[in-house]
């Protein structure tokens, strides 16, 4: 009898181990909304896209949640208080249950986006926590660490970043972008970095002269594919996802910085970037939406604890797997 019990326990453990970390990069037309579903079934939503459009972005989030067998969003992280990141919160709450909210604290802008009050009002009936660098988000099976928030970065050592050489600071950005939150998600050997709309100087503070993030397998481009410094090359991403819209983000300079990252195997995009033309867009199979007026297709990454992962494009059913390294 004991041997039978041990067999079924081992079988259950193997089935659990076989489950993947699933990440849905939801098309919110140049904003951000990324749904992370742990093998345990718990979920984290990073940003909620725009408001209005008849609740379009919340509908797309709900559709992705259904695909991930998520009936409740356990945690929502708002990276910063801009309309393309927090605007969809009231619509989302109308459509499905939401647990705790995280953000960096009050907006620093004298005249915040009109969605700021709507977000604060909608979030007020939920549990809320101001998140700081070094804090973790408690999802079983994952290690999720806040790397930046509120203009500060995590206080930890990292390897020297040779790509910082020659990169100079710029005039400080005084908008909410500079306060952007960002996380490192780890599942076994797999590492994913999402740094929100982190601005040039804050990016340098995090990655130079030491790279405090470390190397990653998957990287979500900052500013929807806007310009970043070559300091991001220190993270050596194998694959990058660009959460751009047809006419927002995905500018040629930003595209080139990411594309030129040493060791990058592939760049995938949520949209064909009109400004990039044929020279600054990836091949068609790796773009979720090729038309400006589209169905709002997502990109999905499924990662194993070994570090292997697969990217899936539902528009054309194109799939590519990246072996553990």
Number of C-alpha atoms within 10 A of each C-alpha: 6 6 8 9 10 11 12 11 12 12 12 12 11 11 10 12 14 12 16 19 22 22 23 23 26 26 28 28 27 24 26 28 29 27 25 24 25 21 22 15 19 20 25 25 22 25 26 31 29 26 23 12 8 9 18 19 29 28 16 22 27 20 14 21 21 12 10 18 12 18 15 17 22 19 22 24 26 28 31 30 30 24 20 22 26 30 28 27 28 21 20 24 16 12 13 16 11 21 16 16 20 20 24 22 16 14 18 16 11 7 8 16 17 12 21 19 13 17 18 15 13 16 19 11 9 13 12 15 13 14 22 22 20 16 16 16 18 14 18 13 17 19 16 22 21 21 25 31 29 23 19 17 21 18 12 12 11 15 15 15 19 15 18 20 11 9 13 10 13 9 7 11 14 11 17 22 22 24 27 26 30 25 26 20 21 20 20 14 15 20 22 22 25 22 22 27 26 28 26 22 20 22 21 22 18 23 25 23 17 20 25 22 23 19 19 21 24 25 24 22 29 27 25 26 29 21 21 22 20 20 26 26 23 24 23 19 26 19 23 25 25 25 30 27 24 21 16 19 27 31 22 19 16 21 24 18 18 27 20 11 20 13 13 17 12 17 23 22 31 29 32 26 28 20 16 18 11 11 10 19 24 19 13 14 17 26 27 29 28 20 14 15 9 13 13 19 22 25 24 22 21 17 29 21 21 13 17 17 22 15 22 20 22 15 17 14 9 13 14 13 13 16 11 14 10
